[in-house]
Structure formats: structure tokens, C-alpha cells
Amino acid sequence: MELLSPAGNYNKLCVAYNFGADAAYMGLNHFSLRANSENFTVEDYDKLFALKKKGNKKLYLAMNILFHENQIKDAVELAPQLTSSPFDAFIISDIGLVSTLQKYCPDKQLHLSTQASCLNSEAVKLYKSLGFSRIILGREASLDDIKRIKDAVPDIELECFIHGAMCMSYSGRCLLSTYLAGRSGNQGDCAHTCRWNYKLKYALEESERPDMYFPIEESEDGYTTILSSKDLCMIDHLEDLKNAGVSSLKIEGRMKSLYYVAVVTRAYRKMLDNDKDKLIYREDLFNVSHREYATGFFYSQDAIDTKESTIQTNIGYERNYLYLGSVIGKADENKYILDVRGQIKTGKEIEYVSPDKPCVADNSFIITDEEGNVLEKLDHGHKGYLITNVDLKLGDIIRTEAEQKRII
């Protein structure tokens, strides 16, 4: 099975490939459902080609917004610039793009976005007849659904999200952000209003079920995260996904940090490869920012029990470690150039995250400025060096244990 990771910018793309992704997906400055990500431009084509060739990787372009009439013309005008692009496939949800992309990019594949909410074999057959080679199924599809679809259409590739954030709404159908914040989730500008804290003064009671109340747990400040879903995590169920006919395992998170992309990609890579330390890497999924984990709809589509919800979480983001930066070069023996993203402080233990070995702790390192002066701390935005006896590689990540374990 293919391991597919998110790439919100060039550095994250490098990390995704370096930490084990077979392929990555990204967006341009327009027409992607992560409009607030750094994304890419056509000027990046050359370095994207070089990076792909170096690692024999694949790259997919997300153009999966729902186009309004005043936007579709711009998309059609962009198509000729995609003819010689580095992308192996386009991820789209609006079938209005199909004929244009097939005209200008006949050698590129079409992947149907999860935003299209494709959940049955008849829909898959229709999209296949239009030229789609892969269907990214809606998150609402169960493993049983997936197996039945694959049996009915064996020559189609099926892709599923297997890790990351889930919408409380039906995939691709949410208008909550538009209504409450004036920002359209279907245009890539979701305000994540489902994650906000809400206060409800009255209990919810459905007319046909008197005396049955929807449980609402409030935090100490009196607010609830009633609309916030748990995060998806299928790392313990990869064999079930394979047996169901899934071709590609997709990790959510183009807006997530470089550290998140590295740790999550590595965990799934090691599990897929049956690495001897796979359980150590698995545990690191609890050391990135995340909500409570669940298996989503893969094992059940039954109505959610009102007392033991498997979808809604009453807890905000949890995190055990902070991302401090990464190694971007080697200045001398045991001396490394850093891209600093958080405060590195002498005497406070740090850990190094590498693609092919478990994390290594270090509390005897030295940090210096560019002139070689020893520092007590190095803050985000400042240039400096790290001196350590630990053998580090280009792209290795630095983290430290968080003092505050939970973010509400």
C-alpha cells in the first residue's frame, strides 16, 4: 500500500519524503482546500522535479475546492501551465475540471477528492467512466463498504484517510464556518468553528425520545467542545485496510507542523515495514499535537450511543512535546547549523527525531551564536549552532518535552 503524506510547503514535502512517504499531496496558491497553507507556485516546478527524481517519489496536486462560476475560468486558464508540471495526478472534486485537465494533461491521472463524498460502487463506476483512476473515499465509508466497492470495481484504486482530523459534518458538506465566521470550508478557508468552545444553557431532548438527553460535558470555564470530533488513527488496523482493498493510506495535515508530518509519517512507515522498533514509533503518535484518537466510521456506521460517543471529544488538543527546529547543515565535526523554531535552552533536555532510528535524548549539548560565543538559550528567528556528540543528519528534528501537556 502507498503511504501518502501532506505537504503544506517545500520543507514539509522534503520531510514527508525523508521520513518514509511514498507520495505526497500539495496545493498551489489557488483552488486548494488549504488556502491558508504556504502552498506552492509554478516557479517551484524545477525543484519539485529534482526532489521527486532523487527519491523516486510521487506527487499529487490538490485542486479540490468547489468552483463558483467566477472561479472556473481561472482554473481553465491555469490548465496549460500544468501540462509539463511535476504532478503525477490531480485531486479534484468538481467534475467541471475533468475535460479541461484531460485536454491539457492527458498523461496525468485524475483522483476524485474525498470532498465528492463517494461512498458506493455505482458512483465509483460513474467516476471511473469519466476517467478517474483513483477514488478517495469519504471518511464515512466503513471497511465493509470498501471491500464491497473493491469487489465490484476491482480495477480502480481506492484511497482512504487513515490519520488526522475529522469533520463532525459530512465530508465536503459543512457550512458552519461560512455561517458563523464568513469563511467557506469548501473554498479552503475553514475557520474550524466546530473546534470552538460553546456554552449551552439548556439540555438537548429529542421529541420522540423523552427523558433521553444528549450528554454535554463542560470544562472548568463552563464551555463545551460538543461539535469537535476525535482524530482518526488507524495505525493498529493496517492489515484490515489492506484486506479491504485500500491502495493508498492518506495522512491528513497540510496545515500541521513539519514535526507532525515527520513523526506521523515515520510511525506509519515503520508499521507498514514491520520494523523491529515499530511499537516505539507508534507511541510517538501520542507525542504530536492531537485530539483523542478513534477509528472513525471504519468499523461501525451505527447510530452513536448517546452515553458513550465514539466521535465527539470533550478534550482539546493534547501534546507532550514541543517542536524546536531542525538540522539544516553541518558546519564542522559535531557542529550543526539549525533552523530554530522554538527556544532551545542549555541544560533542558532535548531529543533528536530521525527517519530511521528511535529518538535520542541529549542534555549535554552546547549552543553558540554565529561568532562561536556560547549561549544559554537560542530563540526562534535567531541563527546559531548546536554542538553535540550525537551523530545527526540533515533534516533531523529537535524537540523537547512540553511543560503543559494539554491545549484546550
N, C-alpha and C positions, 0 to 999 in steps of 0.2 A: 504494500500500500504506500502511496505517496504521502509524505509529510509536508504540509503546506502551511507556511508561516506568514504573519503580517509584516509589511514593511512600510512604515509611515514616512521614512526618509532614507537617504542613501546609507547612512551609518547603520540604521536598523536593518537594512537589506543585507549589508555585509555581515552583521551579527547573525541574522537568520541563517544565512548560508554556512557561516563558520561553525555554528552550534548544531548543525545537522539537518536543516531543512532541505528537502529535495527540490522544492519550488517555493516561490513567494508571490504574494499579490500586493499590488500597489495602486495608487491613483495618480492622475495628473492634476493640475491645478483646477480643473473643471470636471463636472459630471461624475464625481465620486461621492459615495455616501459617508466619506470622512473629509468634508470640506475644510475642517479646521486643522487637519494634519498638514505637515510641511509639504508632502507630496513631491511630484517631480514635474519637469518640463521637457519639451522636445530637445532642449540643449543638453540634456543628460544622456541622450541616446548612446553616445560613444562609450562612456564609462560603464553604462549598463551592459552593453555588448561585451566589453572586456571582462567584466566581473562574471557574467554568465559563462563565458567561454572558459575562464580559468577553472571554474569548479564543475563544469558540465551540468549546470542547473537550469531550471525553467523559471519563467517569469510571466505573470498574468496581470493584465490591466483591468482594473475595475472601472466601468463606466455605467454604474448601476442605479443612478437616480431615475426617478420617473419624470420624463421630459414634458414640460409645458410647451405650448406652441411657439412661444418666443425664445425657446432654448434649442429646439430641434435643428434649426437652421445652422446654429453654431457647431453643433455636433457633426452635421453633414459636411460642413466646411473643414472640420478638423480631420476627417477621414483620410484624405490623400496624404497627410503627414504621418499616418500610421502604417502606410504601405511598407516602408523599409524600417519599421520600428523593431526594437529588441523583444517585443512581446510574442509569446507563443500562443496566447489566447486572449480573448476579450470577455470579461464578465459583464453581462448586460441583463436587465430585467424588462426593458422596453423593446418590444418586437419591431417598433418603428425604425430601429437601427439595423435590423438584420440585412436587408437588401443593400444598404449603403456599405456596410462593412464587408459583405461578400463581394461587392463590386471592386472595392479598392484594396482589399486584403484577402484574396482568395486562398492564400496559403496559411492563413491564421485560423485557429479554431474558435468556436463560439461556446461559451459556458453560460448556462442560464443561472442568473443570480438567485439566491435564496429569497430575495425580495419578491420574486414572482409567486412564491408560495406553492410550488409544485409538490403535490403530495400523493399522486396516484398514477398508475401505469398508462391510462388513456391520455392524460396530459403529457406524460413523458413521450409517448408515441407521436403526439402532435408536434411537440418541440423538436423531436428528432427529425421529423419530416421537413421542418423549416431549416434544418442544417446544424442544429446544436449537437455537439459531440459529448457534452457533459452536462449533467443536471446537478446543481447544488440544491439539495432538497431543503424544504422548510424545516425549521427546528422542531416542528410539531410531529414529524414523521417518527413512528416507532420502528424498532428493529424488525418487527413482523411486517410492517408496511414496506420497508426497504427490501427485504427478501422477496416479497411478492412482486414488487416492481422489477427487481433484477431478473426474476424468473420469467416475467412477461416480456421484458425488453433486455435480453442478455448482452446485446452489443452496444449498450450505452454505458458511459462512465457515470458513476454516482459519487458525489462528494457530500460530506457532512461536516458541520461544525462539531468539534469534539471537546473544545475547551474555551472558556471565556464567558463574557457577559451574555445574558439572555434578556429578551424583551418580555415584559409582562403582557404586552399586546401580541396579537397575531403578527408574525414576521411580515414587515412591509405594509402594515395597515394602520399604524399608530398616528393619531392626530393630536395627542395630548400636548406635545411640545409646541405645536402650532397654536393651539388654543390658549395655553397658559403663558407662553413666552414669545409667541410670534416668530418662532424658529422651526422650520419644517424638517422633521426627521427624514422625510422622503426626498429632501434636497441635500442631504448630508450635513445639516446644521442642527441636529438634535440637541436640545438643552438638558436632556436626561431628567426631565421633570418627574419621572417615575422614581427617581432616587431621592427626591426631596423629602424633607420631614413634614408630616402633616398632623394637624390636631383635629380630632373628631369628637364632638361633644355628645353625640347620640350613638347608640348601638345600631348595627345593621340587622334587620329582621326581614326575611323574605315572606311575602304574603301567604304562600301556600305551605310554609313551614313555621307556624307559630312556635314561639319559645325556643327556636334554634337561632343562635346569634353567631355572627361572624366574629371570630376572636381578633382582638386588636391589642397588641402589647405595646405599651408606651415606654419610652426611655425616661430617665430621671427628669428631663425637662418637660415631660408631658406630651412629646410628639411621637409619631409612629412612622415606620417605613413600610406601610401597608402595600404600596404599589411596587416595591423593589424586589425583583426576583433574585434567587440564588444564582451563583455562577455554575456553568456547566463544567463537568470534569469526568472524562471517560477513560482515564489512564488505566484503570483496572479492568477494562472491558474491551480491549482492542481486538481480542480474538473473536468476540461476538460480532463486532463491526465487520471484520474480515469475512466471517461466515455468512453474514447478511448480504455481502456483495459490494461493500463500500470500496471504491478505488482510491479515494483521496481523503485524508484526515486533515481538517482545517482548524487552525487556531485563530480565534478572534483576537483583535487588539492592535489595529494600526495606530490608535491614539495612546497605546500603552508605552511604557518606557523601554529603552534599549535593554535594560536589565531584565525586565519582564520577558521580552522576546527571547533573550538568551536562555534564561532558566527554564521557561516552559518548553521551548523547542528542544533543549537538551534532554529534559525529562522524558518526552515522548520518543525522541530518537533512541535513547538508551533502552527504553522499554520495548520498542519495536525490534531492536537488535539483540534483545535478550542479554544485555551486558551484565557481567558478573556483579556490578555495583548498581544495578538498575533501581533497587529499592532506596538507595541513598539519594539518587537523583529524583526519584518520585517524591520523597519527603520535602524536597526543595520547593515543590509546588505550594507548600504552606508558608514559604518564606518570601513570596512575592505578594504585592497588594492583591487581595481577593476578598470576595464575599464568601459566605458559606457555600460549600460545594454540593452539587446534586447531579443526578443523571438525566435531568430534564424529562422529555417525553419518550425516551428510547425504550423504556420498559413498561410504561403504562400510559394510556390515554383516558383512563377512568376519571370521573369527577374527583376533584381534590377533596379529601376529607376535611371537613370544616374545623376539626380539632387538631389535626396533625398535617398541616400543609407541607407538601414536599417542594413547593415552588417559591413561595414568598419567604423572605428573610426578615427577621426583626433586628438584624445586626448590620451595621455599615461595613465599610472596607476594613479588613484586617491586614496587618503587615508586621512581620517580625524583623525585617532587615531594611536598611536604607541604602540606596544606590549612591556611591560616592564618585565614581568615574571609571575610566578605562585606560589601558596602556595603549599609547599611540606611537611609541617608538622606543628605541634603546640608545642611550647616549654613551654608555660605557659599560664595562663589566659590572653587573649587579645594579646598574643605574638606569632607571626607566623614565621616559617622558610621559606625562599624564594629561589626560583631558579631565579636568576636575569639575564635578557636578554637585558635590556636597562637601561639607567640611571634613577634612582628614586631619586628625589630631594625634600628635605624638603621645604614646602611652595608652591610647584607646585601641583595643584590638580590632583589626580589620581582617577580612577574608578575601581570598582571590578565587574568582569563578572562572574556570577554564572549560573548553569544549570537551576534553577527553580525560579529565580526572576529577575526583571529588574535591570539594572546596578545601583550601589550606588556610589555616589561621596564622596570623603574624602580629606580634606586639613588640617586636624589636627592630622595626623599620626606622629609617631616618628620612625626613623630608627636607628639601632645600629649595631656595629660590633659584632663579636663572644664573645668579652670580656664584652659587655654591654655598651661600650662607644657610646654616641650619635653622629651621623654623620649628615653632611649637605647633603651628597649625597652618593649613593651606585651604583657603576658601574657594567656593565656586567662582569661576571667572578669572582666577589668578593662575599664572603659569608656574610650573615647578617640576621637581624631580622626586622620585621615590627610590631610595637605596635599600635593598633587601637581599638576603641570601637565598630567597625563594626564586627558583627559575621561572620567569614569566615570559609569556609570548605576546606578540602583537594582537590586540583585541581582547585580552583577558580583562575581566571586570573586577572592580573593587567594591566591597560592601562592608557595612558594619551593623551590628545588632541594634535594633531600634529600642529606644527607651520607652516610647509609647507604642504599645502593641496593637492598638485598635484605633481606627479613624472613624468616627461616627459622621 
